[in-house]
């Protein structure tokens, strides 16, 4: 006996609610359950299947609610567990749906655009294809005006739920008829289990329950003779029964459950910006809002720096004083040799939005345009968020050491006067542009402090700032480009022509010995807010964020990726989040033991991994998830085709 079957699930160990579930609830649960499983003795073995079954009974619980029933220790649920959950969770009402739609009806006119509907349904909950969304749109947009009357749409969603229930019940009746034709006796439940299970007739309808006795009529005797005609019909129905359930209800079920999952109360009621990531598609092709010039905007530059074997970057705090529709973009800046490779590919400059309160993943920039700009649109509630820039390391990586001629930084003129070379001044101009975070062509004390933290590891003390104020001319209390170059001339003079400290500065800022910027990537971050008139964006750190980014990457894959069970080992899943410009592969280990796996992506076409090899070996501790591969196209102009083969290592 497997560990799963020998161990009771967490759900079944919970105390039951007082009283028994209604007969209608039991019948709906049985119809939904047998639409997916062959027998009531089968078990629900994943949280995703539980959610789908709940949706098909008209329930759309929040993630928080589901977590109460399917905890990290839950391995499976029985049919009785499922009935218990349904008796606790209310059916989604029209009022709740309208409330959810109202959250994205920004002008309150009772309509949402069909484009917005498409964006929502291809990003949230169970992803829908373009054709599936088009079917829904064609069904509800009668006058072809591109708007959706969501009151009518809510009615359609709920009516689709009822249609699914009726179809499931009809197929349940067919199933019972087949049993009777073959003389099969419906298994009875033990007395200590849910008593309704042994009292009801599975062939009855919900209305029959109110009129008839709960006693089950005796099943036909096993030796009952069948006519040739009835036998042929029974045989045919038996062969088609399961398939007809799937064929007849799959499209209907997917459309209804996907619609509800997109409009989950989890997304619209709690204080999280995940209320509506309404411009992200799986392929990342959605466009930014067309009226951005009318939205308040804050921006900042920043830089990814290579440091030993890690990548560090500026980190930002975003403060919203009002709920708002938000567009966030981040793109590489062409400064010196940075940002773009000779073949036209760009350093990937994506961004994670993190909840500052609990450090949890909120959203990710999934769109990308041809110039390497990543974007994200979502409705965000007021509050503070961490914006953490992210680059995979597929393209920004240490360069191989090659012999190169060291550029001259200084020259001596008559009288041994030290002057900076033209090449060094050009590098300093690039550094000044990188350090000028707000882009006003001046360095404030705060900006100069971040620069000093990067190059020396120390903050600028008051006496050091006084030296700056005493020796160079400032503009509105800030350092000009000319003043910045003069500070470096003063340093060269103080060191009597020794350039060691100057090279430390250049190296820290990502320049090589030929004064090329090849180990850093500057970027520009912009935040537009439609409703918030005074958004605040400030640099809060300059550091490595590997642990936070790894955790967020795992949450992204588990939330939006496609799951696949690892056949060779129990309780291990592979999640693949793939679009046209990136792939993320994560291993989730739900077992109690550490595992070691090989993720072989050698058959991938036009791909490069952040690991430096298309074969990654990952060690995944018990009850954790680990990133296996970040994969980007070798050439942005060609399709990325990811193939990953996993194997368990001993």
LUMLUMKE-812872 format. One record per residue (C-alpha): chain; residue number from 0; residue in three letters; x, y, z. Coordinates in steps of 0.25 Angstrom, whole numbers. Layout:
N
A, NUM, ALA, X, Y, Z
...
***
This chain:
650
A, 0, UNK, 0, 0, 0
A, 1, UNK, 5, 14, -4
A, 2, UNK, 8, 24, 7
A, 3, UNK, -3, 33, 1
A, 4, UNK, -14, 22, 2
A, 5, UNK, -9, 18, 16
A, 6, UNK, -9, 32, 22
A, 7, UNK, -21, 39, 24
A, 8, UNK, -23, 53, 18
A, 9, UNK, -23, 66, 26
A, 10, UNK, -37, 69, 21
A, 11, UNK, -42, 56, 26
A, 12, UNK, -37, 58, 40
A, 13, UNK, -44, 71, 42
A, 14, UNK, -57, 70, 50
A, 15, UNK, -70, 71, 42
A, 16, UNK, -79, 82, 43
A, 17, UNK, -92, 80, 51
A, 18, UNK, -103, 73, 43
A, 19, UNK, -103, 66, 30
A, 20, UNK, -101, 74, 16
A, 21, UNK, -114, 76, 8
A, 22, UNK, -118, 65, -2
A, 23, UNK, -116, 75, -13
A, 24, UNK, -102, 78, -9
A, 25, UNK, -99, 63, -8
A, 26, UNK, -105, 61, -22
A, 27, UNK, -97, 72, -28
A, 28, UNK, -84, 68, -22
A, 29, UNK, -86, 54, -27
A, 30, UNK, -90, 58, -41
A, 31, UNK, -77, 67, -42
A, 32, UNK, -68, 57, -35
A, 33, UNK, -73, 45, -44
A, 34, UNK, -70, 55, -56
A, 35, UNK, -56, 54, -53
A, 36, UNK, -54, 41, -46
A, 37, UNK, -58, 27, -49
A, 38, UNK, -63, 24, -35
A, 39, UNK, -67, 31, -22
A, 40, UNK, -55, 23, -15
A, 41, UNK, -45, 31, -23
A, 42, UNK, -38, 42, -17
A, 43, UNK, -35, 56, -21
A, 44, UNK, -20, 57, -21
A, 45, UNK, -17, 72, -24
A, 46, UNK, -22, 85, -20
A, 47, UNK, -24, 89, -34
A, 48, UNK, -34, 78, -36
A, 49, UNK, -41, 82, -23
A, 50, UNK, -43, 96, -28
A, 51, UNK, -48, 91, -42
A, 52, UNK, -58, 82, -35
A, 53, UNK, -63, 94, -26
A, 54, UNK, -64, 103, -38
A, 55, UNK, -73, 92, -45
A, 56, UNK, -82, 92, -33
A, 57, UNK, -84, 107, -34
A, 58, UNK, -74, 111, -23
A, 59, UNK, -62, 120, -25
A, 60, UNK, -54, 121, -12
A, 61, UNK, -43, 130, -10
A, 62, UNK, -29, 124, -9
A, 63, UNK, -29, 127, 6
A, 64, UNK, -42, 119, 7
A, 65, UNK, -36, 107, -1
A, 66, UNK, -23, 108, 8
A, 67, UNK, -32, 104, 20
A, 68, UNK, -36, 91, 14
A, 69, UNK, -24, 88, 5
A, 70, UNK, -12, 90, 15
A, 71, UNK, 3, 88, 12
A, 72, UNK, 1, 74, 19
A, 73, UNK, -11, 70, 11
A, 74, UNK, -8, 58, 1
A, 75, UNK, -22, 55, -4
A, 76, UNK, -37, 57, -1
A, 77, UNK, -48, 47, -1
A, 78, UNK, -62, 49, -7
A, 79, UNK, -67, 51, 7
A, 80, UNK, -57, 62, 9
A, 81, UNK, -61, 69, -4
A, 82, UNK, -76, 68, 1
A, 83, UNK, -71, 74, 14
A, 84, UNK, -64, 86, 7
A, 85, UNK, -76, 89, -1
A, 86, UNK, -85, 89, 11
A, 87, UNK, -76, 100, 17
A, 88, UNK, -74, 108, 4
A, 89, UNK, -86, 116, -1
A, 90, UNK, -89, 116, -16
A, 91, UNK, -85, 129, -23
A, 92, UNK, -96, 138, -24
A, 93, UNK, -100, 148, -35
A, 94, UNK, -97, 159, -25
A, 95, UNK, -83, 155, -22
A, 96, UNK, -80, 154, -37
A, 97, UNK, -86, 168, -39
A, 98, UNK, -77, 173, -28
A, 99, UNK, -65, 167, -34
A, 100, UNK, -68, 173, -48
A, 101, UNK, -70, 186, -42
A, 102, UNK, -56, 187, -37
A, 103, UNK, -51, 187, -51
A, 104, UNK, -62, 196, -56
A, 105, UNK, -53, 209, -54
A, 106, UNK, -63, 219, -59
A, 107, UNK, -75, 212, -52
A, 108, UNK, -84, 212, -65
A, 109, UNK, -88, 197, -64
A, 110, UNK, -79, 193, -75
A, 111, UNK, -65, 188, -77
A, 112, UNK, -58, 187, -90
A, 113, UNK, -57, 173, -97
A, 114, UNK, -42, 176, -99
A, 115, UNK, -41, 177, -84
A, 116, UNK, -49, 164, -82
A, 117, UNK, -39, 157, -91
A, 118, UNK, -27, 162, -84
A, 119, UNK, -33, 157, -70
A, 120, UNK, -37, 144, -75
A, 121, UNK, -24, 141, -81
A, 122, UNK, -16, 144, -69
A, 123, UNK, -24, 141, -56
A, 124, UNK, -29, 128, -51
A, 125, UNK, -29, 116, -61
A, 126, UNK, -23, 122, -74
A, 127, UNK, -33, 123, -86
A, 128, UNK, -29, 122, -100
A, 129, UNK, -32, 133, -110
A, 130, UNK, -43, 125, -117
A, 131, UNK, -49, 121, -104
A, 132, UNK, -50, 136, -100
A, 133, UNK, -55, 139, -114
A, 134, UNK, -67, 129, -112
A, 135, UNK, -71, 136, -99
A, 136, UNK, -70, 150, -105
A, 137, UNK, -78, 146, -118
A, 138, UNK, -89, 141, -108
A, 139, UNK, -90, 153, -100
A, 140, UNK, -87, 165, -110
A, 141, UNK, -100, 165, -117
A, 142, UNK, -99, 179, -123
A, 143, UNK, -84, 178, -126
A, 144, UNK, -80, 191, -119
A, 145, UNK, -68, 185, -112
A, 146, UNK, -74, 187, -98
A, 147, UNK, -79, 177, -88
A, 148, UNK, -92, 179, -80
A, 149, UNK, -86, 171, -68
A, 150, UNK, -100, 170, -61
A, 151, UNK, -104, 162, -73
A, 152, UNK, -91, 154, -73
A, 153, UNK, -92, 151, -59
A, 154, UNK, -106, 144, -62
A, 155, UNK, -99, 137, -73
A, 156, UNK, -88, 132, -64
A, 157, UNK, -98, 127, -54
A, 158, UNK, -107, 120, -64
A, 159, UNK, -95, 113, -70
A, 160, UNK, -93, 108, -56
A, 161, UNK, -107, 102, -56
A, 162, UNK, -105, 96, -70
A, 163, UNK, -93, 89, -65
A, 164, UNK, -100, 84, -53
A, 165, UNK, -111, 79, -62
A, 166, UNK, -102, 72, -71
A, 167, UNK, -94, 65, -60
A, 168, UNK, -107, 60, -54
A, 169, UNK, -112, 55, -67
A, 170, UNK, -99, 47, -69
A, 171, UNK, -100, 42, -54
A, 172, UNK, -114, 37, -58
A, 173, UNK, -108, 30, -70
A, 174, UNK, -97, 24, -61
A, 175, UNK, -108, 19, -52
A, 176, UNK, -116, 13, -63
A, 177, UNK, -103, 6, -68
A, 178, UNK, -101, 0, -54
A, 179, UNK, -116, -5, -54
A, 180, UNK, -115, -11, -68
A, 181, UNK, -103, -19, -63
A, 182, UNK, -108, -23, -50
A, 183, UNK, -98, -15, -43
A, 184, UNK, -101, -11, -28
A, 185, UNK, -97, 3, -24
A, 186, UNK, -87, 1, -13
A, 187, UNK, -93, 6, 1
A, 188, UNK, -85, 14, 10
A, 189, UNK, -82, 10, 24
A, 190, UNK, -91, 15, 35
A, 191, UNK, -80, 23, 41
A, 192, UNK, -78, 31, 28
A, 193, UNK, -88, 41, 22
A, 194, UNK, -101, 35, 24
A, 195, UNK, -107, 41, 11
A, 196, UNK, -98, 33, 3
A, 197, UNK, -105, 20, 6
A, 198, UNK, -119, 26, 6
A, 199, UNK, -120, 33, -7
A, 200, UNK, -123, 28, -21
A, 201, UNK, -113, 33, -31
A, 202, UNK, -123, 32, -42
A, 203, UNK, -132, 42, -35
A, 204, UNK, -132, 57, -38
A, 205, UNK, -131, 68, -29
A, 206, UNK, -146, 71, -29
A, 207, UNK, -149, 56, -26
A, 208, UNK, -142, 57, -13
A, 209, UNK, -152, 66, -8
A, 210, UNK, -164, 57, -11
A, 211, UNK, -159, 43, -9
A, 212, UNK, -154, 34, 2
A, 213, UNK, -138, 34, 4
A, 214, UNK, -139, 19, 3
A, 215, UNK, -132, 12, -9
A, 216, UNK, -140, 3, -18
A, 217, UNK, -134, -11, -19
A, 218, UNK, -124, -12, -30
A, 219, UNK, -128, -22, -41
A, 220, UNK, -123, -36, -39
A, 221, UNK, -109, -39, -45
A, 222, UNK, -115, -51, -53
A, 223, UNK, -126, -43, -59
A, 224, UNK, -127, -46, -74
A, 225, UNK, -125, -35, -84
A, 226, UNK, -131, -34, -98
A, 227, UNK, -121, -33, -109
A, 228, UNK, -126, -19, -112
A, 229, UNK, -124, -14, -97
A, 230, UNK, -111, -21, -96
A, 231, UNK, -105, -14, -109
A, 232, UNK, -111, -1, -103
A, 233, UNK, -104, -3, -90
A, 234, UNK, -91, -7, -96
A, 235, UNK, -91, 5, -105
A, 236, UNK, -95, 14, -93
A, 237, UNK, -84, 8, -84
A, 238, UNK, -74, 11, -95
A, 239, UNK, -78, 25, -97
A, 240, UNK, -82, 29, -83
A, 241, UNK, -69, 34, -78
A, 242, UNK, -65, 41, -91
A, 243, UNK, -79, 47, -93
A, 244, UNK, -77, 54, -79
A, 245, UNK, -64, 60, -84
A, 246, UNK, -68, 64, -98
A, 247, UNK, -81, 69, -94
A, 248, UNK, -77, 77, -82
A, 249, UNK, -62, 81, -84
A, 250, UNK, -64, 93, -92
A, 251, UNK, -76, 98, -84
A, 252, UNK, -69, 95, -71
A, 253, UNK, -56, 102, -75
A, 254, UNK, -63, 114, -79
A, 255, UNK, -71, 115, -66
A, 256, UNK, -60, 112, -57
A, 257, UNK, -50, 120, -64
A, 258, UNK, -59, 132, -63
A, 259, UNK, -61, 130, -49
A, 260, UNK, -47, 128, -46
A, 261, UNK, -43, 141, -52
A, 262, UNK, -53, 148, -44
A, 263, UNK, -49, 142, -31
A, 264, UNK, -52, 149, -18
A, 265, UNK, -38, 146, -14
A, 266, UNK, -34, 156, -25
A, 267, UNK, -44, 167, -23
A, 268, UNK, -47, 168, -8
A, 269, UNK, -34, 167, -1
A, 270, UNK, -23, 178, 0
A, 271, UNK, -14, 173, -11
A, 272, UNK, -10, 179, -25
A, 273, UNK, -14, 165, -31
A, 274, UNK, -28, 170, -33
A, 275, UNK, -27, 171, -48
A, 276, UNK, -14, 168, -56
A, 277, UNK, -22, 173, -67
A, 278, UNK, -12, 175, -79
A, 279, UNK, -4, 163, -78
A, 280, UNK, -5, 151, -87
A, 281, UNK, 2, 138, -87
A, 282, UNK, 10, 142, -99
A, 283, UNK, 13, 155, -94
A, 284, UNK, 7, 163, -106
A, 285, UNK, -2, 173, -99
A, 286, UNK, 1, 187, -101
A, 287, UNK, 2, 199, -91
A, 288, UNK, -10, 208, -89
A, 289, UNK, -11, 218, -100
A, 290, UNK, -14, 230, -91
A, 291, UNK, -2, 229, -82
A, 292, UNK, 2, 244, -85
A, 293, UNK, -10, 247, -76
A, 294, UNK, -6, 238, -64
A, 295, UNK, 3, 243, -53
A, 296, UNK, 17, 237, -54
A, 297, UNK, 29, 235, -45
A, 298, UNK, 42, 229, -51
A, 299, UNK, 56, 226, -47
A, 300, UNK, 68, 220, -53
A, 301, UNK, 76, 209, -47
A, 302, UNK, 86, 198, -51
A, 303, UNK, 89, 183, -50
A, 304, UNK, 103, 181, -46
A, 305, UNK, 111, 168, -46
A, 306, UNK, 118, 165, -33
A, 307, UNK, 126, 152, -32
A, 308, UNK, 116, 141, -35
A, 309, UNK, 103, 150, -32
A, 310, UNK, 96, 161, -38
A, 311, UNK, 92, 173, -30
A, 312, UNK, 83, 185, -33
A, 313, UNK, 75, 197, -28
A, 314, UNK, 62, 193, -21
A, 315, UNK, 50, 202, -20
A, 316, UNK, 39, 205, -10
A, 317, UNK, 26, 210, -17
A, 318, UNK, 15, 217, -9
A, 319, UNK, 1, 219, -14
A, 320, UNK, -8, 228, -6
A, 321, UNK, -20, 223, -14
A, 322, UNK, -25, 211, -21
A, 323, UNK, -21, 212, -36
A, 324, UNK, -20, 205, -49
A, 325, UNK, -4, 204, -51
A, 326, UNK, 5, 202, -62
A, 327, UNK, 19, 199, -59
A, 328, UNK, 31, 198, -69
A, 329, UNK, 45, 195, -69
A, 330, UNK, 55, 195, -80
A, 331, UNK, 70, 195, -82
A, 332, UNK, 77, 208, -84
A, 333, UNK, 87, 210, -95
A, 334, UNK, 99, 216, -88
A, 335, UNK, 113, 214, -94
A, 336, UNK, 113, 199, -98
A, 337, UNK, 102, 194, -89
A, 338, UNK, 88, 189, -91
A, 339, UNK, 89, 184, -105
A, 340, UNK, 98, 173, -111
A, 341, UNK, 104, 173, -125
A, 342, UNK, 93, 163, -130
A, 343, UNK, 82, 173, -126
A, 344, UNK, 78, 165, -113
A, 345, UNK, 75, 173, -101
A, 346, UNK, 79, 170, -86
A, 347, UNK, 66, 165, -80
A, 348, UNK, 61, 176, -70
A, 349, UNK, 49, 170, -63
A, 350, UNK, 43, 174, -50
A, 351, UNK, 35, 167, -38
A, 352, UNK, 25, 174, -30
A, 353, UNK, 26, 169, -15
A, 354, UNK, 16, 172, -4
A, 355, UNK, 25, 180, 6
A, 356, UNK, 16, 175, 18
A, 357, UNK, 19, 160, 16
A, 358, UNK, 29, 159, 5
A, 359, UNK, 20, 151, -4
A, 360, UNK, 20, 151, -19
A, 361, UNK, 9, 160, -25
A, 362, UNK, 12, 162, -40
A, 363, UNK, 23, 161, -51
A, 364, UNK, 25, 169, -64
A, 365, UNK, 21, 158, -74
A, 366, UNK, 20, 167, -86
A, 367, UNK, 32, 171, -95
A, 368, UNK, 33, 179, -107
A, 369, UNK, 43, 179, -119
A, 370, UNK, 52, 189, -112
A, 371, UNK, 53, 181, -99
A, 372, UNK, 43, 189, -91
A, 373, UNK, 36, 180, -81
A, 374, UNK, 22, 184, -75
A, 375, UNK, 12, 181, -65
A, 376, UNK, -2, 186, -63
A, 377, UNK, -10, 184, -51
A, 378, UNK, -20, 190, -41
A, 379, UNK, -13, 193, -28
A, 380, UNK, -19, 197, -15
A, 381, UNK, -13, 208, -7
A, 382, UNK, 0, 204, 1
A, 383, UNK, 14, 201, 0
A, 384, UNK, 21, 191, -10
A, 385, UNK, 35, 187, -13
A, 386, UNK, 39, 188, -27
A, 387, UNK, 51, 178, -30
A, 388, UNK, 57, 179, -43
A, 389, UNK, 61, 165, -49
A, 390, UNK, 71, 160, -59
A, 391, UNK, 73, 145, -61
A, 392, UNK, 88, 145, -63
A, 393, UNK, 86, 139, -77
A, 394, UNK, 91, 151, -84
A, 395, UNK, 98, 159, -73
A, 396, UNK, 109, 150, -68
A, 397, UNK, 124, 151, -66
A, 398, UNK, 132, 153, -78
A, 399, UNK, 143, 143, -80
A, 400, UNK, 157, 148, -76
A, 401, UNK, 164, 152, -89
A, 402, UNK, 177, 160, -90
A, 403, UNK, 174, 174, -93
A, 404, UNK, 182, 187, -93
A, 405, UNK, 179, 195, -81
A, 406, UNK, 174, 209, -85
A, 407, UNK, 181, 221, -80
A, 408, UNK, 173, 229, -69
A, 409, UNK, 182, 241, -67
A, 410, UNK, 193, 249, -74
A, 411, UNK, 203, 259, -69
A, 412, UNK, 204, 273, -75
A, 413, UNK, 215, 283, -73
A, 414, UNK, 219, 285, -59
A, 415, UNK, 214, 271, -56
A, 416, UNK, 200, 276, -56
A, 417, UNK, 191, 263, -56
A, 418, UNK, 179, 263, -65
A, 419, UNK, 169, 252, -69
A, 420, UNK, 169, 246, -82
A, 421, UNK, 158, 248, -92
A, 422, UNK, 154, 233, -91
A, 423, UNK, 154, 234, -76
A, 424, UNK, 145, 246, -76
A, 425, UNK, 135, 239, -86
A, 426, UNK, 134, 228, -76
A, 427, UNK, 132, 238, -65
A, 428, UNK, 121, 244, -73
A, 429, UNK, 114, 230, -74
A, 430, UNK, 116, 228, -59
A, 431, UNK, 110, 241, -56
A, 432, UNK, 98, 238, -65
A, 433, UNK, 96, 224, -57
A, 434, UNK, 97, 231, -44
A, 435, UNK, 87, 242, -48
A, 436, UNK, 75, 234, -44
A, 437, UNK, 65, 244, -46
A, 438, UNK, 70, 249, -59
A, 439, UNK, 71, 264, -56
A, 440, UNK, 86, 264, -60
A, 441, UNK, 90, 267, -46
A, 442, UNK, 94, 258, -34
A, 443, UNK, 87, 261, -21
A, 444, UNK, 94, 257, -8
A, 445, UNK, 85, 244, -8
A, 446, UNK, 89, 240, -22
A, 447, UNK, 104, 243, -19
A, 448, UNK, 102, 234, -6
A, 449, UNK, 97, 223, -14
A, 450, UNK, 109, 224, -24
A, 451, UNK, 119, 225, -12
A, 452, UNK, 112, 212, -6
A, 453, UNK, 114, 205, -19
A, 454, UNK, 129, 209, -21
A, 455, UNK, 134, 210, -7
A, 456, UNK, 124, 202, 1
A, 457, UNK, 122, 215, 10
A, 458, UNK, 112, 226, 12
A, 459, UNK, 116, 240, 10
A, 460, UNK, 119, 246, 23
A, 461, UNK, 115, 261, 26
A, 462, UNK, 130, 265, 26
A, 463, UNK, 132, 258, 13
A, 464, UNK, 120, 265, 7
A, 465, UNK, 126, 278, 12
A, 466, UNK, 138, 276, 4
A, 467, UNK, 130, 274, -8
A, 468, UNK, 122, 287, -5
A, 469, UNK, 136, 295, -2
A, 470, UNK, 143, 290, -15
A, 471, UNK, 133, 290, -26
A, 472, UNK, 122, 299, -31
A, 473, UNK, 108, 293, -29
A, 474, UNK, 95, 296, -36
A, 475, UNK, 84, 297, -26
A, 476, UNK, 92, 289, -16
A, 477, UNK, 95, 278, -26
A, 478, UNK, 107, 273, -33
A, 479, UNK, 108, 276, -48
A, 480, UNK, 115, 268, -58
A, 481, UNK, 127, 277, -58
A, 482, UNK, 128, 277, -43
A, 483, UNK, 127, 261, -43
A, 484, UNK, 139, 261, -53
A, 485, UNK, 147, 271, -44
A, 486, UNK, 145, 262, -32
A, 487, UNK, 152, 251, -40
A, 488, UNK, 163, 260, -44
A, 489, UNK, 165, 264, -29
A, 490, UNK, 166, 249, -26
A, 491, UNK, 176, 247, -36
A, 492, UNK, 184, 258, -31
A, 493, UNK, 183, 254, -17
A, 494, UNK, 188, 240, -21
A, 495, UNK, 200, 247, -29
A, 496, UNK, 196, 240, -42
A, 497, UNK, 194, 226, -36
A, 498, UNK, 181, 221, -43
A, 499, UNK, 178, 209, -34
A, 500, UNK, 166, 215, -27
A, 501, UNK, 161, 221, -40
A, 502, UNK, 161, 206, -46
A, 503, UNK, 154, 201, -33
A, 504, UNK, 143, 212, -36
A, 505, UNK, 142, 208, -51
A, 506, UNK, 142, 193, -48
A, 507, UNK, 131, 195, -38
A, 508, UNK, 122, 202, -48
A, 509, UNK, 124, 191, -58
A, 510, UNK, 135, 196, -67
A, 511, UNK, 146, 187, -72
A, 512, UNK, 161, 191, -75
A, 513, UNK, 157, 196, -89
A, 514, UNK, 147, 206, -82
A, 515, UNK, 135, 198, -88
A, 516, UNK, 123, 196, -79
A, 517, UNK, 121, 181, -81
A, 518, UNK, 118, 176, -66
A, 519, UNK, 107, 185, -63
A, 520, UNK, 93, 189, -69
A, 521, UNK, 86, 202, -66
A, 522, UNK, 71, 202, -67
A, 523, UNK, 59, 212, -66
A, 524, UNK, 47, 209, -58
A, 525, UNK, 34, 217, -59
A, 526, UNK, 21, 216, -51
A, 527, UNK, 9, 222, -57
A, 528, UNK, -4, 223, -48
A, 529, UNK, -17, 226, -54
A, 530, UNK, -25, 229, -41
A, 531, UNK, -13, 232, -31
A, 532, UNK, -9, 247, -33
A, 533, UNK, 3, 246, -24
A, 534, UNK, 11, 233, -25
A, 535, UNK, 24, 232, -18
A, 536, UNK, 36, 224, -23
A, 537, UNK, 49, 224, -16
A, 538, UNK, 62, 216, -16
A, 539, UNK, 62, 207, -3
A, 540, UNK, 74, 198, -5
A, 541, UNK, 85, 194, -14
A, 542, UNK, 88, 180, -12
A, 543, UNK, 87, 165, -17
A, 544, UNK, 72, 160, -16
A, 545, UNK, 75, 146, -20
A, 546, UNK, 67, 139, -8
A, 547, UNK, 55, 148, -10
A, 548, UNK, 55, 147, -26
A, 549, UNK, 56, 132, -25
A, 550, UNK, 44, 131, -16
A, 551, UNK, 36, 140, -25
A, 552, UNK, 41, 133, -37
A, 553, UNK, 36, 120, -31
A, 554, UNK, 22, 126, -27
A, 555, UNK, 21, 132, -42
A, 556, UNK, 23, 118, -47
A, 557, UNK, 14, 111, -37
A, 558, UNK, 3, 121, -40
A, 559, UNK, 4, 123, -55
A, 560, UNK, 12, 111, -60
A, 561, UNK, 7, 98, -65
A, 562, UNK, 9, 86, -55
A, 563, UNK, 14, 72, -58
A, 564, UNK, 16, 61, -49
A, 565, UNK, 29, 54, -48
A, 566, UNK, 26, 39, -51
A, 567, UNK, 38, 33, -44
A, 568, UNK, 36, 39, -30
A, 569, UNK, 24, 43, -22
A, 570, UNK, 19, 57, -18
A, 571, UNK, 29, 64, -27
A, 572, UNK, 24, 74, -38
A, 573, UNK, 31, 81, -50
A, 574, UNK, 25, 95, -53
A, 575, UNK, 28, 101, -66
A, 576, UNK, 24, 116, -68
A, 577, UNK, 27, 119, -83
A, 578, UNK, 24, 130, -93
A, 579, UNK, 30, 135, -105
A, 580, UNK, 42, 142, -99
A, 581, UNK, 45, 134, -86
A, 582, UNK, 44, 121, -79
A, 583, UNK, 44, 118, -64
A, 584, UNK, 45, 103, -59
A, 585, UNK, 43, 100, -44
A, 586, UNK, 43, 87, -37
A, 587, UNK, 33, 86, -25
A, 588, UNK, 36, 76, -15
A, 589, UNK, 24, 73, -6
A, 590, UNK, 30, 60, 0
A, 591, UNK, 37, 59, 14
A, 592, UNK, 51, 56, 8
A, 593, UNK, 61, 63, 0
A, 594, UNK, 62, 60, -15
A, 595, UNK, 73, 62, -26
A, 596, UNK, 68, 64, -40
A, 597, UNK, 74, 66, -54
A, 598, UNK, 67, 76, -63
A, 599, UNK, 72, 73, -77
A, 600, UNK, 68, 84, -87
A, 601, UNK, 78, 81, -98
A, 602, UNK, 67, 79, -108
A, 603, UNK, 62, 93, -106
A, 604, UNK, 63, 101, -119
A, 605, UNK, 69, 115, -118
A, 606, UNK, 71, 115, -103
A, 607, UNK, 81, 119, -93
A, 608, UNK, 80, 116, -78
A, 609, UNK, 84, 125, -66
A, 610, UNK, 92, 113, -61
A, 611, UNK, 102, 113, -73
A, 612, UNK, 98, 99, -77
A, 613, UNK, 85, 94, -82
A, 614, UNK, 86, 82, -73
A, 615, UNK, 84, 86, -58
A, 616, UNK, 85, 78, -46
A, 617, UNK, 76, 83, -34
A, 618, UNK, 75, 78, -20
A, 619, UNK, 61, 81, -14
A, 620, UNK, 60, 80, 1
A, 621, UNK, 47, 74, 6
A, 622, UNK, 34, 83, 5
A, 623, UNK, 41, 94, -3
A, 624, UNK, 42, 99, -18
A, 625, UNK, 55, 102, -25
A, 626, UNK, 57, 109, -38
A, 627, UNK, 64, 100, -49
A, 628, UNK, 65, 108, -61
A, 629, UNK, 63, 122, -66
A, 630, UNK, 63, 121, -81
A, 631, UNK, 64, 133, -91
A, 632, UNK, 65, 132, -106
A, 633, UNK, 79, 132, -112
A, 634, UNK, 73, 141, -123
A, 635, UNK, 61, 150, -120
A, 636, UNK, 57, 149, -135
A, 637, UNK, 55, 134, -134
A, 638, UNK, 45, 126, -127
A, 639, UNK, 48, 120, -114
A, 640, UNK, 44, 105, -113
A, 641, UNK, 47, 99, -99
A, 642, UNK, 47, 84, -97
A, 643, UNK, 51, 79, -83
A, 644, UNK, 53, 65, -79
A, 645, UNK, 55, 62, -64
A, 646, UNK, 61, 50, -57
A, 647, UNK, 63, 47, -42
A, 648, UNK, 77, 45, -38
A, 649, UNK, 82, 36, -26
***
